[in-house]
Amino acid sequence: MLNEIKFKFDKKTGTIIGCLKDVTIVNIPIQINGITVKALGRRAFYNCSSLK
């Protein structure tokens, strides 16, 4: 999945904790590298100024 390389992901907690600044659209995947995404970090998209 293309988005997997755009996210900063904590494998231990299953939490997306950030994304690359150039991301313009986010599709939250069910899994990243076989690990279930369980949560979005409180500031996961804070520095993603390109989001529309």
C-alpha positions in Angstrom: 0.0 0.0 0.0 1.4 3.4 -1.1 0.4 5.2 2.1 2.5 2.9 4.3 5.7 4.8 3.4 4.0 8.2 4.1 3.2 7.4 7.7 5.3 7.3 10.9 3.9 4.2 12.6 4.5 2.8 16.1 4.5 -1.0 15.6 4.2 -1.7 19.3 1.0 0.2 19.8 -0.5 0.1 16.3 -0.6 3.9 16.3 0.0 6.3 13.4 2.1 9.0 15.0 2.9 11.2 12.1 3.1 11.6 8.3 5.4 13.2 5.8 4.9 16.9 5.3 4.2 16.5 1.6 1.1 14.3 2.0 -2.0 15.9 0.5 -4.6 13.1 0.9 -4.7 10.5 3.7 -6.3 7.1 3.4 -5.9 5.4 6.8 -5.1 1.7 6.1 -6.5 -1.2 8.1 -3.0 -2.6 8.4 0.6 -1.4 7.9 3.1 -4.1 7.2 0.7 -6.7 8.6 0.1 -4.8 11.8 -3.4 -3.6 12.6 -3.8 0.2 12.8 -5.5 0.7 16.2 -5.2 4.5 16.7 -4.2 7.8 15.4 -1.8 9.8 17.6 -3.1 13.0 19.0 -0.8 15.1 16.8 -0.3 12.6 14.0 -1.1 15.1 11.3 -0.1 18.3 13.0 2.9 19.1 10.8 1.3 17.9 7.6 0.6 21.3 6.2 -0.1 20.0 2.7 -3.3 18.2 3.7 -6.4 19.4 1.9 
